[in-house]
Amino acid sequence: MASDSPQGGNGTRQVALHVNFNDPERLNYVLNNAENIYQYYHQKGMKIEIRIIAHGPGLHMFRDDTSPVKERVSNLAASQDGLSF
């Protein structure tokens, strides 16, 4: 039987997405994936934690002074419980 693992201790599904690039087009793909994952589990009534982890050049995608997509990142963070950067 298939499951929606991995799960945290409280049954919450957990997903990590990795960003190590300074490319707005690629980051938009990651943000699209985060939205799709969130909607999938939300529609099933399941809890989901999504963490977008950045390092190296990817940090520029989340800095207020260098991010070309900061508005979208801010809107996603405000609208989706369980999403963190």
CORURSUL-V254625 format. One line per field, one symbol per residue. phi: phi as a letter, one per 20 degrees, with the letter a starting at -180 (. if undefined). psi: psi as a letter, one per 20 degrees, with the letter a starting at -180 (. if undefined). Layout:
phi: ???
psi: ???
This chain:
phi: .fcefecefdnffccdddcccdbgfffffffffffffgfgfffemdebdddddcblgffffdegecefcfffffffffecfnecc
psi: pqrkrqqrhjjpqpppppokqmohghhhgghggggggghghghikqqppppopqrchhhhijphiipikhgggggghhioqipq.
